[in-house]
């Protein structure tokens, strides 16, 4: 919480070149299945949350922007490609997974369902395994070192040394 008891959220891209801070209540959280959102995220759908009415500050770097239609811009990290924003005339929405605590932001509606991929509703029925369960066939996992930015603000990024 901020000093005036407004909620504060932070987040950023995978590499840490772009970080943001949102102060105030988040708006509607949604999942969009439209083809533009699929392509912009390189995924089955794009979970977004409106920050209209809240204060959004870019605390490290800023997104590069692509005009995806006559009405919208998409912001992303120019260094690592992480999708960050959907910017339309009625406000900005941020990619939910870009938040440090994405688990706190649950979508409440789906949009663009005409383009929903036919298998999306059945993904939860697939068998599931922890990442390290595949270590016998993917031995590189044992020695994996992540260069991903941690899910919290840092004074400096990247660290000076990486092996």
N, C-alpha and C positions, 0 to 999 in steps of 0.2 A: 504494500500500500504506500501511497505517497503521503506527504505531510498533511494533506487535506482529506485523507482517507479515500482517495480515488484509487481503484485498482491499477496496478502497473504490470505490464507484460513486456518481455524482451524476447528477442530472437534474431535470426540472421541466416546467412547462407552456410553451405557446407564448409567452405574454406576459411570463413571468418573475415573476408574482405569487406562484407556488407553486414552491418548490424542495425537493429532498430529497437525503439522503445515506444510503447503505446501506453499513454496514461488516460484512464477513463474507461467507461464500460464499453465492451465490445458489442457489436450489433449482431445481426443474423449470421449464423454459421450454416453453411450449405455444402453440398457436393454437386458439382456440375459435370454432367456427362456429355455436353455438347462437343462436337468434333473439334472446335477451336480449343477448348480446354484440354481435351485429350492430347492434341498436338503440342500445346504450350507446355504441358507437364510431362509429355512423353509417357503417359500413363493411362490407365483405364478411365480415370476421372480426376477432377481437381477439387479438393476440399479447400474452401475459402471462408474467411470471416470478415465481415464489414468492420471497418474502423471509423466509419462516418460518425461524427459526434465525439470522437475521442481525439486526443492529441498524438500525432505520429511524428516521431523524430528519427532521422537516420543518424545514428551515433558513431558509425564508422563507415566510410564510403557511402555510396548511393547506387541504386540499381541502374543498369543500362535499360533502356526502354525500346520496345518494338511495337509499332502500331499494327495491331492484328486485325483491325476493322475500322470502318469510318467512325465508330463510336467508342473504341476502347484501345488502351495501351496495355502492354504486358511488361512488367519489370522483372529483371533477373540479374544475377551476379555475372558480370562480364568475365570474371576469372574462372569460376567453377560451373556456371550455368544453372545454378539453383533457381527455380521459378520463385518469385517473391510477391508480385502484385498483379492485380487486375484493376485497372483504372478506367472508370466510366464516368459519364457526366453526373451521375448521382453519388459519386464518392469512390473511395479506394477500399479494396478488400485485399487482405494478406493471405498467403498460403498457410493453412493451419499447421502443416508439418514443419514450417520454418520457425515456429515459436519454440522457445526453450522448453516449455511445458505444454506441448501439444495435447497431452492427455486431458488437460483441463477444458478443452474446447471441443464440444461434441456437436456435429452437424444436426440440424433439426428438419431439414428439407432437402430434396433432390431436385435439381433443375436439368433441363436438356435431356429428359429421359427418352426422347425419340431416337437419340444416338447411343443409348446405353448398349454396351457390348453384351451379347446374349449370355455369356457365362459369368458375368459379374455377380449376380445374385447367388451363385453357387460356390463361390470361392471359399466361404467358411466351411464347406463340406469336404474340402480337400484335406488329406492328412497333413499334420503340422509337426515340425521338428525345430528344436533350438539350433542356432547357428553352429555351435560346436559339435553337434551330433554328426556332422559330415566330416570330421577331422580325419577319419581313416582314409577317405577317398580324396580329400582336399588338404593335404599335409601343410600347405602354406598357411592355413589358419592358425597353426600352433605358434608361428613366428610373426604373425600379422601385427604391424604397428600402425595405428590409425593416425592420420594427419588431419582428421576432421576437427573443426573447431568444437570445443566442448559446449554443452548446453547452459552456458552462463557467460556473462560479460567478462572480458579480460582486459587488463591494462595494455598489453601488447600482443599482437598476433601477426604473423606466426612466431613461435618461439625461435630464439636465435639459432639453435642447433636442431637439426633433424638427422637421424642416422639413415 
